[in-house]
Amino acid sequence: MRSVVFLLLLSCAFAARAAAEPPPNRDVAAPRVEVQWAPTDRLSEVRDNPLHRGWLRPEQWMKELGDHLAARADRVLPPGRRLLVTIDDIKLAGDFEPWRGPGAQDVRVLRHAYPPRIDLHFRLLAADGAVLREGAAKLRDAAYLDRTVPASTDPLRYDKRLLDEWLRKEFGAAGPAG
């Protein structure tokens, strides 16, 4: 008898909770630009930096670069278009040289030997979801230190510029990095 009463009370509690939650809003439009990432254990930047050296942790630079790409792509996409981008691999500009001593273990050193690189694939969709264009890109900038960047202290400025240049080449003007 107790178990029947318990189950009755439990079902009433679930029913009350379900009634209190608002129904999902089906009118919310999907974002025009979606950026997804490969699992972090497959990203070179994470694999090559197991101690997570540096000021930015993977979740921070992934969010910042993803937000940057989404904002810039949103500016250049024609109305009614959606862009889905998956970052398959990334190695941020510069690298760590822990052999320089304990005081330099978290310092990202920028050298020509450590260029930024991003591997991605994308799908451009029409308003009805039809695929208009699909492709992959291997972004590299071996001369990243030889080209000017607007005065910036942004630690991801070279990586953002790489994404901006890809957007400009693939979809039209995206504006300066920053």
C-alpha positions in Angstrom: 0.0 0.0 0.0 2.8 2.4 0.9 4.5 1.8 -2.5 1.2 2.7 -4.3 0.9 5.9 -2.3 4.5 6.7 -2.9 4.2 6.2 -6.7 1.0 8.3 -6.7 2.7 11.1 -4.9 5.8 10.9 -7.2 3.6 11.0 -10.4 1.8 14.0 -9.0 5.1 15.8 -8.3 6.3 15.1 -11.9 2.9 16.3 -13.3 3.1 19.5 -11.3 6.7 20.2 -12.4 5.8 19.5 -16.1 2.8 21.9 -15.8 5.1 24.6 -14.3 7.7 24.5 -17.1 6.8 26.6 -20.1 6.5 24.8 -23.4 9.5 25.0 -25.7 9.4 28.0 -28.1 9.2 26.5 -31.6 9.3 30.0 -33.2 12.9 30.6 -32.2 15.0 30.7 -35.4 18.1 28.6 -35.6 21.3 30.7 -35.5 22.6 31.8 -38.9 26.1 30.6 -38.0 26.9 27.6 -36.0 30.5 26.7 -35.1 31.3 23.2 -33.8 34.6 21.7 -32.7 36.1 18.3 -33.0 36.6 16.6 -29.6 39.4 18.4 -27.8 41.5 15.2 -27.6 41.7 15.4 -31.5 42.8 19.1 -31.6 46.6 19.5 -32.0 46.6 22.6 -29.8 45.2 20.5 -26.9 47.1 17.3 -27.6 50.5 19.2 -27.9 49.8 21.1 -24.7 48.8 18.5 -22.1 49.7 20.7 -19.2 47.4 23.5 -20.5 50.2 26.1 -20.4 49.3 29.7 -21.2 46.7 32.1 -20.0 43.8 30.8 -22.1 42.4 27.4 -21.5 40.9 25.4 -24.4 37.3 26.2 -23.5 38.2 29.9 -23.4 40.0 30.1 -26.8 37.5 27.8 -28.4 34.6 30.0 -27.3 36.4 33.2 -28.3 37.4 31.9 -31.7 33.9 30.4 -32.3 32.2 33.6 -31.3 34.5 35.6 -33.5 33.9 33.4 -36.5 30.1 33.4 -36.0 30.0 37.2 -35.6 32.1 37.8 -38.7 30.3 35.2 -40.8 26.9 36.7 -39.8 28.0 40.0 -41.3 28.8 38.6 -44.7 26.1 36.0 -45.3 23.3 37.0 -47.5 19.8 37.1 -45.9 18.2 33.6 -45.6 21.5 31.8 -45.6 23.0 29.7 -42.8 26.6 28.5 -42.3 27.6 25.4 -40.4 31.4 25.3 -39.6 33.2 22.4 -37.9 36.8 23.0 -36.7 38.5 19.7 -37.2 41.9 20.7 -36.0 43.7 23.8 -34.8 47.2 24.9 -33.7 47.2 28.4 -32.4 49.9 30.9 -33.5 53.1 30.5 -31.5 54.1 27.7 -29.1 55.5 27.1 -25.7 59.2 26.6 -25.0 59.3 25.3 -21.4 63.0 24.5 -21.7 63.6 28.3 -21.3 63.0 27.9 -17.6 60.2 27.9 -15.0 59.5 31.6 -15.6 58.7 31.1 -19.3 56.6 27.9 -19.2 53.4 29.8 -19.8 54.8 32.2 -22.3 53.6 31.6 -25.9 56.6 32.3 -28.2 55.8 33.7 -31.6 58.2 32.4 -34.3 58.0 31.6 -38.0 58.3 27.9 -37.0 55.0 28.1 -35.1 52.4 29.4 -37.7 48.7 29.3 -37.0 46.8 26.5 -38.7 43.1 25.6 -38.8 41.4 22.7 -40.6 37.7 23.0 -41.1 34.8 22.0 -43.2 31.6 24.0 -43.8 28.1 23.9 -45.3 26.3 26.9 -46.6 22.5 26.3 -46.4 19.6 28.0 -48.1 16.6 29.1 -46.0 14.9 25.8 -46.8 17.9 23.8 -45.6 19.2 22.9 -49.0 23.0 22.7 -49.2 24.2 25.5 -51.5 27.9 24.9 -51.1 30.0 22.5 -49.0 33.7 22.3 -48.7 36.8 21.9 -46.5 39.7 24.2 -46.0 43.2 23.9 -44.6 44.1 27.4 -43.4 47.8 28.3 -42.9 49.7 31.5 -42.6 53.5 30.8 -42.6 54.2 34.5 -43.0 52.0 35.6 -40.1 54.8 37.5 -38.4 55.7 39.4 -41.6 52.3 40.9 -42.2 50.9 43.7 -40.2 48.1 43.3 -37.7 46.2 46.2 -36.3 47.7 47.2 -33.0 46.3 44.7 -30.6 47.1 42.8 -27.4 44.6 40.1 -28.3 46.5 36.8 -27.9 44.3 35.3 -30.7 44.8 38.1 -33.2 46.7 35.9 -35.7 44.2 33.1 -35.5 41.3 35.5 -35.9 43.0 37.0 -38.9 43.3 33.6 -40.5 39.6 33.0 -40.0 38.8 36.5 -41.4 40.8 35.9 -44.5 39.1 32.6 -45.1 35.7 34.3 -44.7 36.7 37.1 -47.1 38.0 34.6 -49.7 35.1 32.2 -49.4 32.1 34.5 -48.8 33.1 38.2 -49.2 34.4 41.0 -47.0 34.6 40.2 -43.2 36.4 43.3 -41.9 39.6 43.5 -39.9 40.5 41.1 -37.1 40.0 42.3 -33.5 
